[in-house]
Amino acid sequence: MALCACSDSAPKPDERLVAAYVEMRVAEQTYGGESSESRTARRDILKKYGYTREDFIKACDKVLDDEKRWISFQVAVSDRIDSLLGIEKPKPAKKDKK
């Protein structure tokens, strides 16, 4: 029964995939989509995180095919980008005790 209760929660995103994905997007924004610099940067990023091109695509497809996984992945991507930009996470609002 405990397993059923946990099964509806969003799976924790793969931090290695999040980091690789963010760096791939940065490379694309920096060098464009099809330049030789962009291709070199993508190849280096995949190597850095231990992915082949095919493995990276499969991992991204797995995330894209599952709404809960996609949402938690995008939250992790946003958090990583914010941390790279030095943006602090907002603190939760304090609840008034009545």
FENVEN-V89993 format. One record per backbone hydrogen bond with DSSP energy under -0.5 kcal/mol. CO is the residue of the C=O (numbers start at 1). NH is the residue of the N-H. If there is no record, write none. Layout:
CO&NH / CO&NH
//
This chain:
1&5 / 2&6 / 3&7 / 4&8 / 6&9 / 13&15 / 14&18 / 15&19 / 16&20 / 17&21 / 18&22 / 19&23 / 20&24 / 21&25 / 22&26 / 23&27 / 24&28 / 25&29 / 26&30 / 27&31 / 28&32 / 35&39 / 36&40 / 37&41 / 38&42 / 39&43 / 40&44 / 41&45 / 42&46 / 43&47 / 44&48 / 45&49 / 46&51 / 47&50 / 52&56 / 53&57 / 54&58 / 55&59 / 56&60 / 57&61 / 58&62 / 59&63 / 60&64 / 61&65 / 63&66 / 66&70 / 67&71 / 68&72 / 69&73 / 70&74 / 71&75 / 72&76 / 73&77 / 74&78 / 75&79 / 76&80 / 77&81 / 78&82 / 79&83 / 80&84 / 81&85 / 82&86 / 82&87 / 83&86 / 86&88 / 96&98
//
